């Protein structure tokens, strides 16, 4: 049995993050990978810059040195509100993707827990994400609740 290693993404991971994002949308039936190619190209440029300047934080799961899953969080400046009156930060989780060969092993859950822990450690009190039908049970098991379809959130 192999051990999955979770590590933070670097700018060198931009291509794999873009491949995962493209495949995620293709798997959800948004379009074919070929039709999503312009999005993939633009995302490589964006994610490389966002990883470099800290707007986007990502984590990869590796199996035997190969990236098999990934997820990220965009840290946003956000207005205070009744439930969180003193913070101006929110994390929005994106690009949670596990390659088919590695699904149903708890890897997405590990990546999500890593992001939740990071947000907790860095005083980011709210997390949102847009859940796919397949991912929703994973997120609910971690404590995220349905707020507005399809957004889910967790206060940490």
C-alpha positions in Angstrom: 0.0 0.0 0.0 1.3 3.4 -0.9 1.3 6.5 1.3 -0.3 9.7 0.0 1.8 12.8 0.8 0.1 16.2 1.0 2.3 19.1 0.1 1.8 22.8 -0.7 1.7 23.7 -4.3 4.4 25.9 -5.9 4.4 27.8 -9.1 5.9 24.6 -10.7 2.5 22.9 -10.1 0.5 25.4 -12.3 0.2 23.0 -15.3 -1.1 20.1 -13.1 -3.5 22.4 -11.3 -4.8 23.6 -14.7 -5.1 20.0 -16.0 -7.1 19.0 -12.8 -9.4 22.1 -13.2 -10.1 21.3 -16.8 -10.8 17.6 -16.0 -13.0 18.6 -13.1 -15.3 20.7 -15.3 -15.2 18.0 -18.0 -16.2 15.3 -15.4 -19.1 17.5 -14.3 -20.3 17.7 -17.9 -19.7 21.4 -18.4 -17.8 20.8 -21.7 -15.2 18.5 -23.2 -11.6 18.9 -22.2 -10.9 20.1 -25.7 -13.6 22.9 -25.5 -12.1 23.9 -22.1 -8.6 24.3 -23.5 -8.8 28.2 -23.6 -9.8 28.1 -19.9 -6.9 25.8 -19.1 -4.4 28.0 -20.9 -5.7 31.2 -19.1 -5.8 29.4 -15.7 -2.1 28.3 -16.0 -1.1 32.0 -16.3 -3.5 33.1 -13.5 -2.6 30.3 -11.0 1.1 30.7 -11.5 0.9 34.4 -10.6 -1.6 33.8 -7.8 0.5 31.1 -6.2 3.5 33.4 -6.4 1.8 36.4 -4.7 -0.3 34.4 -2.2 -3.8 35.1 -3.6 -4.2 31.4 -4.2 -2.9 28.6 -1.9 -3.0 25.1 -3.2 -2.1 21.6 -2.0 -1.2 18.5 -4.0 -1.6 14.9 -3.0 1.3 12.7 -4.3 1.4 9.0 -4.7 4.9 7.7 -5.4 6.0 11.1 -6.5 3.1 11.7 -8.9 0.4 14.3 -8.2 -2.9 12.5 -8.1 -5.1 15.2 -6.6 -5.2 18.8 -5.6 -7.2 21.6 -4.1 -6.9 25.3 -3.4 -8.2 28.2 -1.6 -8.5 31.8 -2.7 -8.1 34.1 0.3 -10.4 37.1 -0.1 -10.9 40.4 1.6 -14.5 40.3 2.8 -16.9 42.6 4.5 -17.8 41.9 8.2 -21.3 40.7 8.9 -23.6 39.8 11.8 -22.2 36.3 12.3 -18.5 37.3 11.8 -18.3 41.0 12.9 -14.6 41.4 13.4 -13.0 39.6 10.4 -12.3 40.8 6.9 -11.2 37.5 5.4 -12.9 34.6 3.8 -11.5 31.5 2.1 -13.1 30.2 -1.1 -12.1 26.6 -1.8 -11.8 25.7 -5.5 -10.3 23.0 -7.7 -10.9 20.0 -5.5 -10.0 17.2 -7.8 -8.8 13.6 -7.5 -7.8 11.6 -10.5 -10.1 8.7 -11.2 -7.5 6.1 -10.4 -7.2 7.4 -6.8 -10.9 8.2 -5.9 -12.7 6.7 -2.9 -9.5 6.6 -0.9 -10.1 9.7 1.3 -7.6 11.9 -0.6 -10.1 14.8 -1.2 -11.0 14.7 2.5 -7.3 15.0 3.4 -6.9 17.9 1.1 -10.0 19.6 2.5 -8.9 19.1 6.1 -5.5 20.6 5.2 -7.2 23.7 3.9 -9.6 23.9 6.8 -6.6 23.6 9.2 -4.7 26.3 7.4 -7.7 28.7 7.6 -8.1 27.9 11.3 -4.4 28.5 12.0 -4.4 31.8 10.0 -7.6 33.3 11.6 -9.7 33.0 8.4 -13.1 32.4 10.1 -15.3 31.5 7.1 -14.9 29.1 4.2 -17.1 28.7 1.2 -17.1 26.5 -1.8 -19.3 25.4 -4.7 -20.0 21.7 -4.4 -20.4 19.2 -7.1 -23.0 16.5 -6.5 -20.2 14.0 -6.0 -18.2 16.1 -3.6 -21.1 17.3 -1.4 -21.1 14.3 1.0 -17.3 14.8 1.6 -17.8 18.4 2.5 -20.8 17.7 4.7 -18.8 15.1 6.6 -16.3 17.8 7.3 -18.9 20.1 8.7 -19.8 22.4 5.8 -23.5 23.2 5.5 -25.6 24.2 2.6 -26.2 27.9 2.5 -27.3 28.9 -1.0 -27.3 26.3 -3.7 -24.6 25.2 -4.5 -22.5 27.2 -2.1 -21.5 25.5 1.2 -19.7 27.1 4.1 -17.9 26.2 7.3 -17.2 28.7 10.1 -13.8 27.9 11.6 
